């Protein structure tokens, strides 16, 4: 039982005592309960399809008159018809990754297999099987970067499970052997493993979900292999799922990484529930229910996410990290009876996506929405008529990487602030402790540039993944202190081992969030940043640094997509195009009369292998530490 969360133990203990009191060995505890349920499912395997859906589920969708189901089905067939004409995959690596190939295969096989189940048309099944046979002919699925193997395993598992009645005996053998040899086991028959098997980050969710799908697809043909994989997955998932505790936040950020982790996490839980008859209580772990509100909280009125840490833009987006529909949101809404969480952003985005008829890119760098067809399985029929969530306007979201969000309302021209706590050494962390984003008057003013291209940086032999203080990671512009809306002292870095902690938060009528930044700046006696959102609009960002060496240079900085309209002493006016095509302005006034604003364009990349930042400007001012060693100033943001 060591390492198993207490809440989980309590939930599951109650479950198996009530339901299986006479069957589960008491000495087995929770792992024994998991193994028992898996063994029972393998002894009496459910018929194909059993991975995520049954024949009855597909029949329900085929006969549904629900508007959202109709829209989703039409979009699915629009994509499937194009995918039938795309070139078949080839095994090609980008640096050390084959992830692009795996994600394209997952997108195509899921969409085409789903199209077959909705229409009964063999042309979709034939193309899905052609994709699956092709990748099963690869020499491997690049197990050295196991995300590639996991996603490919999920893809082929869907084809094997959903297309059983369309396969020849030869195809069935080829896919089964591909799953076993390339996805699930080593040549000696041992279950594939690696550091991901005990990971506490996104790798844990993605890899456990992918292999669990393979185990479920083959549970009647490879029972021993399936048992070990499913027991390992169910008992390991609590580790990475701690990332959502206690309030639904996510340390790696909401753009790209929350959908990546959560979508594969819910694939695992949904697959367990469908094929085994239980998710082993994992759905009740702290934070999962609360995560249904998370994306709404971190979505600005502009539709741009508070993209802290490595949460960059999605592969099919440019410049800004726009909110996109996610199948996980539909699963969370259904699982926790929270259809209200779909109303504000998710349903409009889903409808817009379904209505879009822009031709697909046959060779996307990343297939960002590859799991979105699963939203059709998880749609709540009542969602379209359910009012929006009563998500608080202002929230402190605690966790490994705590954040605060403050807003004056949900309308397009309302004010929104996201303030970042936590440590640079957190998973996919940046030197962004105390950084903030700001929306007002329908546009984003203070921006986070997001992540850089890890494939390209790795091929340039940049050390991305060490978070040591002298790591090359902090020399990469988008990841280090230079690109974030933070304070720098003597042009130095933040301390990678430090952590910004929220020490006070008030929700209203005047919302105030206070961050203690001291551990990020070891040379100072005290450091705080206070964000005060003014009712009706306006922001006061106040910093206090004490114990600084006399003459130290403090630099306050902010990245913005706006243009500088005027710069007079301690007052800066920014301007950019508003949502209606009109110019809107924002004034930044520093309380210290000696402050002088400067601006620096960020268009060009600092190094050839790093991403350029066209259209962005770094605005800043500097102050000298006085004899007392204390600087206490504020910046007032107001619309003009």
N, C-alpha and C positions, 0 to 999 in steps of 0.2 A: 504493500500500500504506500510505500515511501514515495513522495513526490506527487501523489494524487491530491488535487484540491479537496479540502474538507467538505465544501458544499457539494461537490460532485459525489464524494463518497456517501454523504447523507442521502442524496437523491436516489442514487442507485441502490444503496442498501435497502431503502424502503421499497423500491421497485421489485428487487428480486426476492425480498422476504415475503412480500404480499403475493407475488405472482408465481414464484417458483420455490416456495418454502421447503418443499419436500424433495426438490430435485437438485438444487445447487449445493455443492459441498460447502459447509461453513468455512472451512479452512482456505477455500479458494479466494474469499473476499471479492473485491471488485474485479480484478483480472480474471478470477475464476468465473464470475458471472458473465463477463464478456466472452470468454472462450466457450462457455456452455451455450450461449445464444448462437454463436457462430456455428458451432458443431451441429446444433439442431437445425439450422437453416441449410447447412450443407447436406445433412441426411435427407432432407425433404426439399430439394431445390424447387423454387418456383419456375414455371415455364418461361421460356423466352417470349417476348421481351420482359426482362426483369430489372434492367439497369435504368434507374430513374423513372421509368414509366412501364405501364402494362398495356396489353392490348385494349383493355377497357378505357384506359386514359386516352389513348389515341382515338378511340371511337367517340369518346365524349367530345374531343376537340373537333372531329369531323362533322358532328351533328350539332355543334353549338351555334346559336344565333347571336351570341354576345358580340358586341361591336369590337371590343379589343381583340378578341380571338380572331375575328374576321380580318382586322387590319394586320395583325401579326402573321396570319396565314398568307395573306396576299404578299406581304413583304418577303416572307420566307420563300415563296415560289418565284418571286422576282429574282432573288439571289440565286436560287438553285438552277434556274434556267440559264443564267450566265455561267455559273460554275461548271456546267456540263461541257462548256467549250474551252475551258482553260487548259493550258499544258499540264500534263501529269508531273508530279514532283520529282525532283532529283536530289540526291544527297549532296548538299553543299554547305560548307561551314563559313561563318563570318568570324574570323579570329578563332576563338575556342568554342563558339556556339553554333548549334544547328537549330536554334530556337525559332527562327523565321520559318523554316521548313515545317517544323512540328506544329506551329500555330496555324499556318495555312492549311495543313492537312486536317487539323481539328476543326477549323472553320468549315471546310468543304464537306468533310465526312458527316459532321453533325447536321449541317443544313440539308445535304442531299438525302441522308437517311431519314430525317424528319419529313422532308417533302414526300418521300415514298410512303411513310406511315400515314400521312394526311391524305394522299391521293390514290395510293395503290398502284401508281404508275411505275412499271419496271425500269423505265429509262433513268429514273433518279437512283434506284437501287444499283443498277449496272454501273453508273459512273462512280457512286460511292465505293462500290467494291473494287473498281479499277484503281481508285486512289489507295485503298487499303492494301490491295495486293502489291502495288508498286512499292509502298514504304516497307512492307514485309519482305521485300527483296533487297533492301539495303543491308550492308554488312553489319551495321549496328545503328542504334538510335542515339549515339554520342553520349554514352553513360558518364563520361568524365565531367559533363555539365548536365547533371541529372534532371534538371527542369525539362530538357529536350526529350529525354526518355519518358518522363511522366506524362507530358502532354500528348506525345505520340501514342502512348499506351491507352490513354483515355479515348483518343480518336479511333483506334482500331477496335477497342472494346465496344464502342457504340455500334460500329458496323457489324461486328460479330453477333452482338445481342439483338439488334433491331432488324437485321436483314437475314435472319436464319432461313426463312422460307423462300428466299431468292438465291441462296448460295448453292453452287454445285458441291459435291463431296470434295473435289479438289480445292475449291476456294475455301471451304471450311477448314480443311487440313492446313492450308497455307497460312490462314489468319491465326489459327490456334497455335501453330508452331512459331509464328512470328511473335505473338503475344508472350509465349513462354520463353523463347530464347532471347528475344531482343528487349522485352519489357520487364518480365517478372523474375527470371532466375539466371543464375550463373551457369556456366557449362557443367559444373559439378552438381547441379541441381539445387544448390543453396539459394535461398531468397536473396535477391539483389538488395544491397544495403549501402550505406555511406553516412557521411556526417548529417545529411538531411533527415535520416531516420530519427534523430533525437534533436532536430533543430527547433529553436524557439522563435523562428521568423517565418516569412512567407514560404520559404523552401519546404518547411514541414507540411504546410497545408497543400501545396501544389503536388508534391511528390506522393504524399500519403493518399490523396484523392485519386491521382492517376493510377497508381498500382491497385488501389481498392477496386476501381472499375474493372481492371483486368481480372482480378480475383473473382469478382461477382459474375463476370461473363463466363468464366471457366469453372465455377464452383462445383459443377457436377462432373466435369472431366478431369480436373486437377484438384481434388478435394484437399489433399495435404498442403499443397502450395497455397491454395486459397485460404485455408484456415490460418496459417502463419501470417500471411499478409494482412488479413482483416483484423486479427487480434492485435498485431503490432500497430496498425493504423489507429484503431479505436483507443488503445491505451497510450499512444504517443501524442495524439491531437491536442489533449489538454495543454501541452507545453506552448505551442504557437498560439493557441486560442487565448492564452493569458494576455496577449497583446490588446484584446478588446476590453479587458477589465480595467477599472470597475464600471465605467460609464459609457462604453461603446466607442471610445476614441481609437486611434490607430497610429503607432509611432512612425510608420514609414510614409505617412501622408495619404491624402484622399485621392489624388489624381494618379491613376495607373495602379498604385500599390494596394490601396484598400479594395478596389474591384478584383485585383489579381488574387489576393489572399482570401477575401470573403467569398468570391464566386467558387473557387475550388474547395473552400471549407464547406460551403453549403452543398456542393456536389457530393462530397463525402457523406455528409449527414443525410441528405436525401437518398443517396444510394443505399446506405445502411438501412434506413427506415423501410425502403421499398423491398429490398432483397432479404433482409434479416428480420424485419418486423419491428425494429427498434433502433434508435440512434444512440442507445446506451446512456441517455441522459445528457449527452454533450450539448444538445440544444438549450439546456438550462444553465450552462456555465455563465458566470458573471460577465456582463458586458454585451453578450450577443443580442439579447432583446433590445438593449439600449442603442445598439448600433443602427437600428432602423431609423433613428433620428439624426444620426451623425452627419450624413451627407447634406441634409437640409441645413444643419447648423453651420457647416463650413462652406456653403455655397453663397457667394455674395449676390446682391441684387442684380449685378451685371450678368449672372450666370457663370462667372469665373470662380473657381475654387480657391480656397485658402491653401495654396499648394506648397506647404512647408516641407522641409527635408528633401528627399529625392523625388518628390511628387511633381514630375514635370508634365509637359503636354502629352496627350495621347498620340500614338503614331500617326493618326490621320488628321491631326490638328496642327495649326501653326501659331506660334508666338504665345498664345495664352492657354491656360489649362481650363478649358470649358467643361462644365458638368455634362456628362453623357449618361444615357440610360444604362442600367445594370440589371442583369437577371437576378443578382443577389438581393436587390431591393424588393423584387416581387416575392422571392422566397421568404424573406424576413416578414414582409407584410402579411403573407398567408400563414406562416408558422405561428406568429404571435398575435394574429387577429388585429393587425394594424394597417388596414387598408387606407386609413387616413394619412399615413406617411407618404403615400404615392401622389396625393392630389396636387401638391404645390409645384413640384418640379418634375417628378418622375413620369407621370402620365403625359404631360405636354411634350416632354422630350421623346417619349416612346411613340406618341402619335406622329410627331414630326419625322422621326426616323422611319416609321412604317410608311409614311406618305412619300418619302424621298425616292425619286426614281433616277438619281444620278448613277450612271453605269459604274459597276464595281471595278476597282483596280485588280487585275488578275495576279499581280505580284506585289502585294503590300509588304512593307518592311516588317510590320507586325500586324497580325489580324486582331485588332483591339477588341472587336465585339464578337469574337468567335463563339462565346457561350450565350449570347443574347437570345438565340432561339429558345433556350430553356425557359425564358419568361412566359412563353405560351403554356408550358406545363404548370407554372406556378401562379398564373393570373387568378386573382380573386374576382369572381363575377360581380361582386358588389363594389369593386374599386372605383369604377367610373362615377358612381353616385354618392361616394363617401366624402364628407367635408374634409378640409385640410387639417393637418395636425396642429395641436396646441403646443408646438415646440416653443420653449422660451426664447424671447428675443435675445437675451444675453445669458451666456452660460460659461461656467468654468468646467472644462472636461478634463478631469484628472486622469492619470495613468503614467506609464513609463515616460511618455513625452506629453506633458500636460499642455493644453492650449486654452485660451480664452477667446470667446467670440462675443461681440457687442454689436447690436444693430438698433436703429430707431424704428424699423418696421420691415415689411416684406415687399413693399412697392419698389419699382425700378429705380426711383430717384432717392430712396432712403439711404442712410449712412450705415456702413458696415466696417467693422475693424476685426481683424484676426491677429492675435498676439501669441507668439511662440515661446514656450518654455522648453525645458529638457536639455540634453547633453549632445554635443557634436559626436560623441562616441556611440550614440544609439544606432540601431539598424538603419542604414541608408541616411545617416545623419549629415547635416551641414553645419558650418559655423554660423548658426542663425539664432542663437539664444537671445531673446529680446526683440527679434525681428518682427515686423508687422506688415500687413497689407491693409489697404484702405479703398473702399468704394464710396462714392458720393456723386449725386446728380447724374446717375446713370452710367458712370464710367469708373474704371479703376485708376487710382492715382499712385498708390504705393504698391509696387509689384515685386514678386519673387520670380526670378528667371527660371527656376526649376532645375532639373537635372541636366547633365550633359550626356553624350552618347558613350556608354560604357564600352561598346564594341570597338569604336574608333580609338578611344583612349587606351584600351588594353593593347590594341595592335601597335600603338605608338609607344608601348612599354611604359606607360604611366602606372604607378602603383596606386590603384583605386581603393583597395579594400582595407588597408591598414588605417586605423584611427589614432595611431601614436601621434604625439605632438609634432614630431618632425616629419610626418608622413607626406609623401608627394600628393596625397589627396587634397591637402589644404592649400596646395599651390595651384590647383585647378580653379579658375576664376569663379565658376558657378557654384562650386562646393565650399570654397573658403570664405573668409570674412569680407573680402573686398566687394562682393556682389550683393550683400544683404543689408537690410535696413536696420543696422546696428550701430553701436558706438565702438570706435577703435581708439586705442591709446598708443601713441607713438608708432602708428601704422602697424601695430602688432596683431597677432592672432588672438582669438579667444583660447582659453585653456581647454584642450580637448577632453580632459578628464573631469571638468566641472559640469555643473548643471544649473540652469535657471529654474527657480522654484517660485510658484505663486504663494504669496504670504497673505493676501487679502483679496476679496472679491465681493462686490455688491451688485445686485441685479438692477435695482432701480429705486426711485425714479431717475436718479443719476447713476449710471453704471460706472464702476471703477474697478480696475484690475491692477494689482501691484505685484511686480516680479522682483525677486531678490536675485541679482546678477553677480554677487560678489565672487562666487567660486569660479566664474568664467574669467575674472580679472584678478589673478592672485596678488598683484602688487598693490591693491587698494584695500582700505579698511572697511568700506561699505560701497555698495552700488545697487541702485534700484531704478526701475522704470515703471511709471504709473500711467496707465491709459484711462482717461476720463471722457466718456461719451456724453455730449451735451444733448439734453432732450430737444428734439426738433432739428438737430443737425449741428455738427461741429465737434472737434476733437481737441483735447489738450493732452499732449504727450510730454510728461515731465521726467527728467533724469536727475539723479543725485549721486555724485561720486565723491567720496571722502577718503582722506589718507593718501592722496596722490602726491608724488614727488613734485616739488615746485618746478614750474616750467614744462611739465609734461604736456604734450599736445593731445587734446581730446578732439576726435573727429566724429561728428554726427553725420550720417549719410542715409540716403534714400534713393532707390531706383524707381524711375517713373517713365511711362510712355508719353508723358505730356511734353509740350514745348515750354520753354521759359519765355514768358511775355515781358516781364519786367523784374529788375533786381536792384532794389534801392536799400542800401545798408542792411538792416536785419529783416527786411520784408521781401519775400519772393512770391511772385504771382505766376502760376502755371496755367496753361490753356490747352484744351484738346477738343476734338469734335464729340458732341453729345450724341445720344441715341437717335435724336430726331434730325441730326444734321447740323444743329446749331452749335456755336462755340460755347463751352462752359469753362469757368475759371475757378481756381482754388488758390487761396492766399495762405502762405506759411509765414508766421511771424514769430521770431525768436525773442524770448523775454530779455536775454542779455544784449544790451545795446552795442556791445563790442563785436558781436557775431557778424560775419560777412559771408553771404552766400556765394558759392561757386558752382559751376556746372561743367560736366565732362561727358561727351558723347561716348557710348559704349558699342557703337556699330560693329567695329572690327573685332575679330577674335584675338585674344592675347597671344595664342600660339596656334600654329596651323592645324593641330589636331583638335582644338577646342571649338565649340560652337560660337558663331558670331551672334550679336545681340542687336539686330537692326531696329532702329526706332526708339531705343532706350537711352536714357540720360541718367547719370548719377549726379544728384544735387547734394551739396554738403556745406557745412561750415566747421570751423575749428575754433577752439578756445584754449587758452593757456591756463594751467593750474596755478593759482595764486599761492602766496606764502602759507595760507591756512590749509592748502591741499584739498579744498572742497570746491566743487562746481555744482551749482544747483540752478537749473534753467528749465524752461519749458518751450515747446513749440505749439502754437495755436493754429489749427487748421480751420478755415472758414470758407464757405462758398461765397462767390461774388456774382 
